[in-house]
Amino acid sequence: MSKSKGKHSGSNKIKHLKKPGKREILESQEGSVEDCFDELSLEEEHLLLPEDYRYHIEVPFPVAMWDLKQCDPKKCSGRKLSRLGLIKTLRLGQRFNGIILSPNATKCVGPQDKEIIMEHGAAVVDCSWACLEKTPFNRMKGQHLRLLPYFVATNPINYGKPCCLSCVEALAAVFYITGFEELAESYLKQFKWGHTFLEVNEELLSSYSSCVSSEDVLSVQENYLKKLEEERNADKGEIDLPSSGEDTEDEE
C-alpha cells in the first residue's frame, strides 16, 4: 500500500511512547478545542496500557471521540484507543473543528478533506448501532460533518455487515481516503482482527482514495453497489435445477 504523510510542524505532532506509564488526569480547562485533548475520563485513570501495544505511532493531528458509554467497555474499540493514548474524549456540547463522522451530515468524506484533517484532525461518535435514535448527535458540534461511503465491517461484533463499522474502522477509513494510509494501518494493527478490514475493503479503499471529490466517491460507491447487485442476480440465475430428461431416474 502506498504511504502518504502530510508536512506538519513539530508543535502539532502528538508523540506516543512505546510503553508509557499510568496516564494522568490533567486539570480541566475552558478554552479552545485543543484544550480538550488534555482531558481524560475519570474512569480511565487507573488503567494501564494493554500489553499488546507493540507499535510506535506518531499521530500528526488531533483524533477524538464523543463516548456515549453505550458499548461494552471490553469490546469497544474506541475505549481501547483511548487507553492506548490514540484518541481523546470530548464532552457533549464541546466543539470540534476537524472532520466529524456523523449521520447528521449531508456530505460524504473525500480526499479533498485532507487539509482539514491535517489542520484540525478527525472525530467519531462512540455509540451503539442499536441506540442511534437516542444518540444526541446535535450536541456534537462542528462545521465539517461527514458521512462515510460504503464499507463492510470486519469487527467481531458486526462482522460482514455493511456500514456497521467500529470506531477504529471508521477512523481508518477516513485516514485512508484522505491520504494517511500508513496511519490507518497503524491504528488497525492495535487489534488482532484489524488487518481484515483492509483486506475485505481493499478495492473500495483504493478506489475512494483515488478520487478527487466527495461526488467522485459517491460515484464509485454507486458503481460498486450496482456491481454487487448484478453479481447477486447472476448467482440466483446459476442455481442448478433437476433435469427433465429421461436420465432423471438414474440420478439422486
Secondary structure per residue as TSV (DSSP state, phi and psi in degrees):
chain	resnum	aa	ss	phi	psi
A	1	M	-	360.0	144.5
A	2	S	-	-72.0	155.5
A	3	K	-	-117.9	134.5
A	4	S	-	-137.6	132.2
A	5	K	-	-139.8	127.6
A	6	G	-	-75.5	163.2
A	7	K	-	-91.7	130.3
A	8	H	-	-138.4	148.3
A	9	S	-	-71.6	155.3
A	10	G	G	-59.4	-30.2
A	11	S	G	-70.5	-19.0
A	12	N	G	-92.1	-6.2
A	13	K	-	-89.6	139.4
A	14	I	E	-107.8	113.7
A	15	K	E	-99.2	135.4
A	16	H	-	-114.8	122.5
A	17	L	-	-72.3	157.7
A	18	K	S	-64.4	-44.3
A	19	K	S	-134.6	76.3
A	20	P	-	-67.7	161.7
A	21	G	-	-83.1	-161.3
A	22	K	-	-65.4	138.8
A	23	R	-	-78.4	146.5
A	24	E	-	-102.0	152.4
A	25	I	-	-92.6	117.5
A	26	L	-	-91.4	152.7
A	27	E	-	-61.3	130.7
A	28	S	-	-68.2	134.7
A	29	Q	-	-131.1	146.7
A	30	E	-	-84.8	147.6
A	31	G	S	152.3	-148.2
A	32	S	S	-73.1	171.3
A	33	V	G	-62.5	-28.7
A	34	E	G	-61.2	-31.3
A	35	D	G	-62.4	-30.6
A	36	C	G	-67.7	-19.4
A	37	F	G	-77.8	-2.9
A	38	D	G	-96.1	0.8
A	39	E	-	-103.2	132.6
A	40	L	-	-122.1	146.5
A	41	S	-	-67.4	143.3
A	42	L	G	-61.3	-31.8
A	43	E	G	-70.8	-11.0
A	44	E	G	-99.9	-5.9
A	45	E	T	-66.6	-21.4
A	46	H	T	-93.6	-1.4
A	47	L	-	-88.8	138.1
A	48	L	-	-96.6	158.3
A	49	L	-	-67.0	142.2
A	50	P	-	-59.3	148.5
A	51	E	T	-66.9	-22.5
A	52	D	T	-85.2	10.2
A	53	Y	-	-77.3	98.6
A	54	R	-	-114.2	-0.9
A	55	Y	-	-115.9	125.1
A	56	H	-	-79.5	123.9
A	57	I	-	-126.4	130.5
A	58	E	E	-105.4	112.8
A	59	V	E	-97.5	114.7
A	60	P	-	-84.5	6.5
A	61	F	S	-158.0	164.5
A	62	P	-	-64.5	138.0
A	63	V	E	-127.0	125.9
A	64	A	E	-140.2	169.7
A	65	M	E	-152.9	151.8
A	66	W	E	-97.4	117.8
A	67	D	E	-98.9	111.3
A	68	L	-	-85.9	-2.2
A	69	K	-	55.2	40.4
A	70	Q	-	-99.8	-9.9
A	71	C	S	-104.3	160.1
A	72	D	-	-66.4	118.2
A	73	P	T	-55.3	-30.6
A	74	K	T	-75.1	-19.8
A	75	K	T	-112.8	-1.9
A	76	C	-	-82.9	119.5
A	77	S	H	-70.2	-31.5
A	78	G	H	-64.5	-41.9
A	79	R	H	-63.5	-40.0
A	80	K	H	-66.3	-41.4
A	81	L	H	-61.0	-35.7
A	82	S	H	-65.8	-43.7
A	83	R	H	-63.7	-31.3
A	84	L	T	-80.3	-7.0
A	85	G	T	78.9	19.8
A	86	L	S	-101.4	0.1
A	87	I	-	-154.6	147.5
A	88	K	E	-115.8	150.9
A	89	T	E	-95.6	133.3
A	90	L	E	-101.8	153.0
A	91	R	-	-85.2	150.1
A	92	L	T	-60.4	134.2
A	93	G	T	92.8	-12.4
A	94	Q	-	-81.7	137.2
A	95	R	B	-85.9	143.2
A	96	F	-	-128.1	129.4
A	97	N	-	-90.2	-6.4
A	98	G	S	-91.5	-160.0
A	99	I	E	-74.4	130.3
A	100	I	E	-119.3	121.0
A	101	L	E	-81.5	117.0
A	102	S	-	-151.3	140.3
A	103	P	T	-68.1	-11.3
A	104	N	T	-79.5	-7.7
A	105	A	-	-72.2	157.2
A	106	T	-	-118.0	-2.7
A	107	K	S	-124.8	142.6
A	108	C	B	-85.6	145.4
A	109	V	-	-65.6	148.0
A	110	G	-	-154.5	170.8
A	111	P	G	-55.7	-25.1
A	112	Q	G	-67.5	-12.6
A	113	D	G	-84.2	1.6
A	114	K	H	-59.3	-42.3
A	115	E	H	-63.9	-37.6
A	116	I	H	-64.6	-42.9
A	117	I	H	-67.1	-41.1
A	118	M	H	-59.8	-36.8
A	119	E	H	-84.9	-41.0
A	120	H	H	-126.0	-11.3
A	121	G	-	92.2	-165.6
A	122	A	E	-139.7	148.9
A	123	A	E	-139.2	151.6
A	124	V	E	-128.4	168.3
A	125	V	E	-109.5	119.2
A	126	D	E	-91.8	96.9
A	127	C	-	-144.6	169.6
A	128	S	-	-84.2	138.7
A	129	W	G	-62.7	-23.2
A	130	A	G	-80.0	-8.8
A	131	C	G	-120.2	23.9
A	132	L	G	-59.0	-39.9
A	133	E	G	-65.7	-23.9
A	134	K	G	-95.8	-1.3
A	135	T	-	-84.4	124.5
A	136	P	-	-80.2	70.2
A	137	F	G	-61.5	-24.6
A	138	N	G	-69.1	-13.1
A	139	R	G	-95.3	5.8
A	140	M	S	-107.8	92.1
A	141	K	B	-90.9	140.3
A	142	G	-	177.5	163.6
A	143	Q	S	-91.2	-24.6
A	144	H	E	-111.6	68.9
A	145	L	E	-78.1	138.9
A	146	R	E	-139.5	151.4
A	147	L	B	-101.4	152.1
A	148	L	-	-92.2	144.7
A	149	P	-	-74.8	-176.4
A	150	Y	-	-65.5	128.2
A	151	F	-	-143.2	161.7
A	152	V	B	-106.3	127.4
A	153	A	-	-71.4	144.6
A	154	T	-	-127.6	8.6
A	155	N	S	-69.9	155.6
A	156	P	S	-59.1	-27.5
A	157	I	S	-80.3	-42.1
A	158	N	S	-120.8	35.1
A	159	Y	T	-55.9	129.0
A	160	G	T	85.3	-5.3
A	161	K	-	-87.2	133.3
A	162	P	B	-66.2	131.5
A	163	C	T	72.8	-7.6
A	164	C	-	-86.7	65.3
A	165	L	-	-82.7	150.9
A	166	S	-	-80.1	172.7
A	167	C	H	-58.4	-45.6
A	168	V	H	-68.8	-34.6
A	169	E	H	-66.5	-42.0
A	170	A	H	-63.2	-44.5
A	171	L	H	-64.2	-43.2
A	172	A	H	-61.2	-39.6
A	173	A	H	-62.4	-45.3
A	174	V	H	-63.4	-46.0
A	175	F	H	-58.5	-45.4
A	176	Y	H	-65.5	-46.2
A	177	I	H	-61.7	-35.8
A	178	T	T	-93.4	10.7
A	179	G	T	98.4	10.3
A	180	F	-	-109.0	58.8
A	181	E	H	-61.5	-41.2
A	182	E	H	-63.6	-39.8
A	183	L	H	-66.8	-39.2
A	184	A	H	-59.1	-45.8
A	185	E	H	-64.0	-39.8
A	186	S	H	-64.7	-40.8
A	187	Y	H	-65.3	-42.8
A	188	L	H	-68.1	-28.0
A	189	K	T	-65.9	-14.5
A	190	Q	T	-73.3	-7.0
A	191	F	S	-125.4	136.6
A	192	K	T	-59.1	-31.5
A	193	W	T	-93.6	-1.8
A	194	G	H	-57.5	-39.5
A	195	H	H	-61.7	-26.0
A	196	T	H	-63.6	-33.4
A	197	F	H	-61.2	-41.6
A	198	L	H	-68.5	-37.9
A	199	E	H	-69.5	-46.6
A	200	V	H	-67.4	-35.9
A	201	N	T	-105.6	20.7
A	202	E	H	-55.5	-47.1
A	203	E	H	-63.0	-44.8
A	204	L	H	-66.6	-45.0
A	205	L	H	-59.6	-44.2
A	206	S	H	-64.1	-42.7
A	207	S	H	-69.2	-44.7
A	208	Y	H	-62.5	-43.3
A	209	S	H	-69.7	-16.9
A	210	S	T	-87.8	-4.7
A	211	C	-	-76.1	172.3
A	212	V	S	-108.5	-34.8
A	213	S	S	-138.1	173.0
A	214	S	H	-62.2	-36.3
A	215	E	H	-63.2	-38.6
A	216	D	H	-65.4	-39.5
A	217	V	H	-61.7	-44.4
A	218	L	H	-64.7	-34.3
A	219	S	H	-66.1	-42.4
A	220	V	H	-61.7	-43.7
A	221	Q	H	-60.1	-45.6
A	222	E	H	-61.4	-44.5
A	223	N	H	-64.9	-38.1
A	224	Y	H	-66.2	-43.7
A	225	L	H	-66.0	-35.6
A	226	K	H	-63.8	-40.3
A	227	K	H	-64.7	-40.5
A	228	L	H	-61.4	-42.3
A	229	E	H	-64.8	-41.1
A	230	E	H	-63.7	-39.7
A	231	E	H	-66.3	-39.0
A	232	R	H	-64.4	-43.1
A	233	N	H	-65.4	-36.9
A	234	A	H	-66.0	-39.4
A	235	D	H	-63.6	-39.0
A	236	K	H	-63.7	-35.8
A	237	G	H	-76.2	-11.7
A	238	E	T	-97.1	7.9
A	239	I	-	-66.7	127.5
A	240	D	-	-75.8	128.8
A	241	L	-	-106.8	154.1
A	242	P	-	-59.3	141.5
A	243	S	-	-72.6	146.4
A	244	S	-	-100.3	10.2
A	245	G	S	-78.3	179.5
A	246	E	G	-69.7	-20.7
A	247	D	G	-88.1	8.7
A	248	T	G	-59.6	-39.0
A	249	E	G	-67.5	-18.6
A	250	D	G	-86.7	-3.2
A	251	E	-	-113.1	145.4
A	252	E	-	-92.2	360.0
